[in-house]
């Protein structure tokens, strides 16, 4: 299991643990799963976030 899959799984588990049912639980789980996926992709090197810094001149 690579970091992308681990991040997605962690985000989904945190969403399920933090939510208590209903549509709001679905949305929370979806958002946390997406965050976990993004973090995993950054750790795998599949997503470059170096250009997001504010202090860089363009």
For each residue, the residues with C-beta under 8 A, 3 or more apart:
1: 5 6 9
2: 5 6 40 44
3: 6 7 40 41 43 44
4: 7 8 37 40 41 43 44 46
5: 1 2 8 9 40
6: 1 2 3 9 10 40
7: 3 4 10 11 36 37 38 39 40 41 43
8: 4 5 11 12 33 36 37 40
9: 1 5 6 12 13 36
10: 6 7 13 14 36
11: 7 8 14 15 32 33 34 35 36 37 39
12: 8 9 15 16 29 32 33 36
13: 9 10 16 17
14: 10 11 17 18 32 36
15: 11 12 18 19 25 28 29 30 31 32 33
16: 12 13 19 25 29
17: 13 14
18: 14 15 28 32
19: 15 16 24 25 26 28 29
20: 25
21: 25
22: 25 26
23: 26 27
24: 19 27 28
25: 15 16 19 20 21 22 28 29
26: 19 22 23 29 30
27: 23 24 30 31
28: 15 18 19 24 25 31 32
29: 12 15 16 19 25 26 32 33
30: 15 26 27 33 34
31: 15 27 28 34 35
32: 11 12 14 15 18 28 29 35 36
33: 8 11 12 15 29 30 36 37
34: 11 30 31 37 38
35: 11 31 32 38 39
36: 7 8 9 10 11 12 14 32 33 39 40
37: 4 7 8 11 33 34 40 41
38: 7 34 35 41 42 47
39: 7 11 35 36 42 43
40: 2 3 4 5 6 7 8 36 37 43 44
41: 3 4 7 37 38 44 46 47
42: 38 39 45 46 47 49
43: 3 4 7 39 40
44: 2 3 4 40 41 47
45: 42
46: 4 41 42
47: 38 41 42 44
48: 51
49: 42 52
50: 53
51: 48 56
52: 49
53: 50 56
54:
55:
56: 51 53
57:
58:
